[in-house]
């Protein structure tokens, strides 16, 4: 698989990750929360909850990281924007 495409949106990157590393057809895009849950293998979680549980399945809500921090954790990067961090994930 490959990393994301330069200039892609946060929603596009979540959908790419939820779709095993390839961008789905635009008509099949999920809202960010749905894509995050699909990526994390969770259901009914808020965006930060799903991403934090993908990063660490035992992480408790009071330990959840913010959007930038958890996206960088997932990507193994530091100081990137959430979108740039997700773009760098190679599935």
Helices and strands as residue ranges (DSSP letters): H 10-18, G 26-28, H 32-40, H 47-55, G 61-63, H 67-75, H 82-87
